[in-house]
């Protein structure tokens, strides 16, 4: 058993991990995008034809691809670009990156980004644009996909993002049975089922006007989604919460292929800009116990995950003030 303790003075029961001493920034896996080239030790290109084998985002309906030429670093940020090439086979081209390995586990994930969009007759619009920041895991057996997990931190589809003022978050846990091929497609396994959750965070300011934080806290017993440090949706104590390391994706998708809410924008260039990607891990000291027997020790507690935490010694020696809260999480 491992225990995480958080003590704070607020009327809310959740604070962003960036303000919580239980968390530490993992600089090796984070990226401030402050170089001149995208770090090839951290990120793969999302570009045709590599993605075709993975099923994510290449050669969509024969007119849309991720292109290696539609992403770059500029002025301390990652730029993901959309361009329209009417004379080419792949008329619609965008950019994206994904982490090298499936090695991101429980933690806090955050980007600071300005999303694509524009004004149409004075009304903000992002119709057809699909800016995304998400985690995923895939597992195959006997030639077919058997497990697919996702945590979608930023994924408003072209319809959800129609007015450029909404974000959609989702959690997916999909499974198939490798021993039973799909009778309609021998390359697929028989579908078992999935457990999924989703929520739309609506009525936000136009998300192309300024930079905002899009974040999620992923722990074994919960997932909490944040917008600009404020939690707006959570999933607690459910067996569908992913429990395997995943890969990070940051990309600029379109709904042009499905023709959902799509309209060719008047500009020939629109961009998603990301100032940073930051990954925080729990500050861990799992081989030791903590004993808190006074308010002084409580207020001076060094935020770390402990094997066990004992608060009080049977006497009224530890107390809380109004609106002061303690959060304990068991691992």
Buried (B, 14 or more C-beta within 10 A) or exposed (E): EBBBBBBBEEEEEBBBBBEBBBBBBBEEBBBEBEEEEBEEEBBBBBBBEBBEEEEBBBBBEEBBBBBBEBBBBEEEBBBBBBBBEEEEEBBBBBBBBBBBEBEBBBBBBBBBBBBBBBEBEEEBBBBBBBBBBBBBBBBEEEEBBBBBBBBBBBBBBBBBBBBBBBBBBBBBBBBBBBEEBBEEEEEBBBEEEEBEBEBEBEEBEBBBBEBBBBBBBBBBEBBBBBBBEBBBBBBEEEEBBBEEEBBBBBBBBBBBBBEBBBEEBEEEEBBBBBBBBBBBBBBBBEEEEBEBBBBEBBEEBEBBBBBEBEBBEEEEBBEEEEEBBBBEBEB
